Amino acid sequence: MTAAYVYDAVRTPFGKYGKSLAGIRPDDLAASTLRALLDRHPDFDASRIDDVILGDANQAGEDNRDVARMAVLLAGLPTSVPGSTTNRLCGSGLDAAIQASRAIETGDAQVMIAGGVESMSRAPFVMLKPERPYPTGNETLVSTTLGWRLVNPKMPSEWTIPLGGSAELLAQKYDISREEQDAFAAASHHRAAAAWEAGVFDGEIVAVPGSDLARDETLRADTTAEALAGLKPAFAADGTVTAGNSSSLNDGSSMVLIAAEDALPGEPLARIAGRGVAANEPQYFGVAPVEAANRALARAGRTWADVDFVELNEAFASQTLACLKLWPELDPTKLNVHGGAIAIGHPLGASGGRILGRAAHALKARGGGVAVVTICIGVGQGLAVVLER
């Protein structure tokens, strides 16, 4: 089969909920990021794009009716370029890239664009239609910003607890203290801040028209574990998970250019060498990346001893630390060396493209190596990709 390569990747700075990117529609956000990616390749004929696959975890508002196709049209691409939107919740963007790579490897495509978008700020309230006409009582609006809603009553109650409640379960199950979580969260901010100051992200950040946001908006370079220790638990009165040691609600977009070898001019950033998907009990969704990454490495013919670094999306500090405990072969210093989602942000559909793009750019900067890119997904799933250069 033909190998699939990451040739380029970009993302927006991630905006804070209700702040700098809140006024940008998700279809416009995706379109401007797609346009910015293609503008970096002025000699490329966009009509050669076989498909655009974007992840989006909401799709209940302005991102309805296939936001990938809307982005293609709004970005001014030829109308002959298709677009498809996929939803695997937090893993949607990485799932899009996995689907794109498979299309290339099987010969169904030569050039693909994958990635994702999310405007959590603009996620709508929804209301079900009444079961009977002319209801006399009040109806309920439900927020679609994050997590379980309109839950099927057939679901066991332990599966449908809030995401933060799941993070508390992981902290208890794997004996992860509040102090460990706060220290990890502070380190995430410090690593991301250092990366921004060193220009590490400069080659992958693109501007958002209509906004002057230049850096990730939730990043707090001056935070400390001591300051985080002063925050109250967010999900249980006697818990250890807080807003400070969790990822935040964000807006943002990411795009990854994936193509067959020699399909595009220039040297690719990395080769997609292996993929993995796994699932477990929904209430323990945060550790599903463990098996997904193990499977991806096995399919790439690699072991943890071969891995130079890992990009794991930090949904919660407890979740990330639990994964580390279940990867005893992984040196913790190889994890999220430039910070993670606790500092950078987690706009659901865009996060998979961010971590894949970050890993690909990092492999180029290092001159080669092996990277694992992995993400946890609500309702008990995990995805992983192995990159090589």
C-alpha angles and dihedrals in degrees: 000000000000115000120240119226135192105231100175142349135193138175139181122248104269114249127218118249109277094002138088100349097032091100094056119092113232093238090053091045091054093043095053092048091049090049091049091052093052092045087064087064104047095167094054117105105227091205086075091069107112096197144341115222118187132181121226123169098197116038092165097107137025088341092065125118097042107314091202092063090044090052091051091054096041091049090058097246119153112282087238090072110096127215134201131186122212131193124205091142111238090003095054097108094048090045088054090055091047091052091048093050092050091052090054096045093051092048095247091119142017102193126029137168119211134173138099151247138215134178103188088172091062097041104132134232112246134200127198120232111257117260090232129036122253098021116199098202134068123280125220128237114215125204115233095194098108144345137358120357135157087018119198106243090221089071114100109252093235089062096054102053118130117278090247089054088056089052089054090052091053092049089053097042095049097035096242113167129218088244092056091049094049092046091051092048093050090049090052090056093046093049093048092047091050090049092052091048091049092051093244093141097041095098095054105039120096128186125250114229110238094027133080093205108137103168138032104287101213094054113119108190093181099051120120136193087248092056092047090051089067094064120101121241110268103205108027130026092232095032134118102219115098138169087260097058094042132074115259138233109271149169124226150114138228134192131193125192109216123181145154120272111284091004089116133033119257133036118302120236097230146339122246100235104170144003134200139184127187140170138201140162109328094232090059096046092134095074097047090099088069095071093033090058093044090054093046091052092049091051090049090052090243138122132207088263088068095052118106098184143348132222106203117173107240105223089161134353090237091053093049093046090048090055090050090053089053092049099060091163092061119092104228091220088069093062120100094336091180096044130269146236095299086069104022098041138244116247092177105227093038100050098081092055090047096055093041092050092045091053093047093051090045092053090054092048091050092048093241144329143125125293134185118212115192142161139188120231131204117254090041112295139125136193131197140181129192116214126195134188 
